[in-house]
Each structure stands twice: as C-alpha cells, then as structure tokens.
Amino acid sequence: MEGKKSISRAILVFGAPCSGKSTFCKKFSNQFKAPYYDLSQLKTEYNLSRKQLVMLVEQIAKTGVTFVLEGGIDTEADRQELRNLLRKAGYEPSLVWIQTDVSTIKSRLKTRLKSVSKAKAEYDNKVKRLEAPSDTESAIILSGKHTYPTQAKHVLTQLAE
C-alpha cells in the first residue's frame, strides 16, 4: 500500500500595512518549519522589479517545499499571476487575507513610524493599491486582532477542507 503523497503548499498572506501579516507569517512558518519570504522587504532591500520577484518565486517553487509568502500580492492580478505559477509547479496555493480595522492599523503605524503624518502617508500610499479578495479567490479571512493560536486554528481548518 502506498502512502499519501504530501502536498506542497504556498501560503500567500496579504492585507493592509500593520494588519498583522508579518506576525502571523513568522509564527506560522516557525510552527511548521516552513520558509518565510517577505517579497515587499526583498523588493525594497535589493531594489527588485516585479519580474525579478516573480522569477524568485519560480526558483522557490522548484524546491517543492511548503512555504509562507507575504507581500507582492496586493492586487487580484498579482495574486492570480503567482497562484498560476505555483499551480504549474505542483503547489496548492492558499490565500490568507488579514483584516484589521482602520483605527487599529493607523495606531500601529503611528507607533511604528513615530509620526502621525508619516503614518497617514504610509497608510494612504499602501491602501490605495490594495484590493480585497474577490469571491472567486476563496481567501481564508483572518482578523488581525485575534490571537495567533486562533488564527492558526482557522487556517488549518480551512486547509483541511
């Protein structure tokens, strides 16, 4: 009798700035010993183009290892591009949309940036490009205000279905 083949998963996490994406990604990747990549951070740190980021994800997908990815998927078109690429590489991509109310996001940004004007500018700049998931994307929706154990349980329940 053959064993069940393991599924290579790509957990793609998106949401507004300071919604709790990085916190969730880091804890989830640590708990499941899965590599974590922040495309927004890599783009900024290495001045990468969108094309280069896509090529990076293609290289990651060649490993066949389950991973967690944040950033670079703010629009439905961005998400669809990466999901198609990952499916072709044999992955089962899952979208996780982390939602947090605007006042909490702005408060977190103000604390992080230590400036109300910088927080407002950052929020306005990031949110104008961000698209909520469409019904056809079947995203797992999490609250950025819930505890990590609650978030992880919800994601694992949805992945099992």
N, C-alpha and C positions, 0 to 999 in steps of 0.2 A: 504494500500500500504506500502510495506516495504522500509526502507531507504537503501541506498547503503552502503554495508559493507566497512569500511575503510581498506586500505591496510597497512600492516606493512612493512615498507621499511628499508633496511640496505644500507646506502650509504657508499661504500668502496672506500677510496681515496688512491691513490698511485702515486709515481713519485720519481724523484731524490731528494737528500737532498737539502734543501733550494730552492726548486722549487715553494713553496708557499702552500704546503699541509696543514700545521698547521693553517696558517692564514685563508685559505678557510674553513677548518673544524670548527674552533672556531666560525667564523662569521655565517656560515650556521646553526650550531647547536644552536647558540644563537637566531638567527632569527626565527627558527621553534621550539624552546623549546625542542630540541631533545638531549638526552645524547650523549656525545662525548667521545670516547675511543681511546687512542693512544697506540696500542699494543707494539710498539717499546719502548716507555717510560716505560710501565708497565714491559716489559721483563727485561729491564736494572735495574729499580728501585727495583724489587722484585726477580731478578735472576730466571725468569720463563723459563721453557723449551717450545718447540713448542707444545708439548702435553698439557701442562698446559694452554697455550694461547688458544688452541682450546677448551679446557674444559671451560674456562672463556667465550668464545663466545657462547658456548652452554647454559651456565647459563643466559647470557644476552638475548639470543633468547627466553628463557622461559617467559620473561616478555611480549612479544608481542608488545613492544613499538618500534616505529621507532627510529633509532639511526644512528650516524655517526661514522665511524671507520677509523683510519689511522694506517699504519704500519703493518708488518707481512704478507704482501701480495705482495712481490717483484717479485715472480715468478708466472708463469701461473699455476703451480701445486698448489701453496699456495692459489691463488685466487679461483681456482676450488674447492679445499677442503672446504673453508669457504662458498662459494656460494652453494654448495650441502648441507652442514649442515643447512644453513639458509633456503633454499627452503623446506627442510624436516620439519623445524619448522614453516612453513607457511609464511615466509618472501618473499618479492620480492627484491632480492639484485641487486644493480646497481653499476657498476664500474665507477669511475671517475679518469681519468689519467691526471695529471697536468704536462704539458711540459713547460720547460723554457730552453733557450739557455745556452750552457755550460759556456760561459764567464760570464753571469749573475749569474749562480749558483756558480761558483768559486769566484766571487767577494763577494757574500753574505756569503759564507763560510769563506772567509778571514776576513770579518768584524766580523762575529760571533765568530770565533776561535782566532782572533787577531794574526794570523800567516799564512804565505804563505805555509810553509812546512806542517803544521797541516791541512790546507785546502786541499792541494793536496792529502795527505794521506787519509783524510776522504772521499773525492770525489772518489778516486780510489777504496777504500775499499767498499763503498756503491754501486757504479755504476757497478762493475764487477758482482754483483749478480742480479741486476735489469733487468727484462725482460719487454720490451714494450708489450702492449696488442696485442694479435693476432686478426685477423679479426673475428674469431668466438666468441670472448669475448664481442663484441658490447659495448666497453667502450665509455663513454662520454669524449671527449677530450677538455681540457681547457688549455688556456695559463696562465702560472703563472705570466705574466706581465700585464694581463688585470685587471681592477678594479673588486672588489668583486661584485658590482651590475651586471656587465656584465656577470661574471661567474655564479652567481646565476640564472640569467635570462636564460642562456643557459642550465643549469642543469634542471631547472623547465620545460623548453620547451621540452627537451628530455624525461623527466619522464612522461610528459603528453601524449606523442605519443604512 
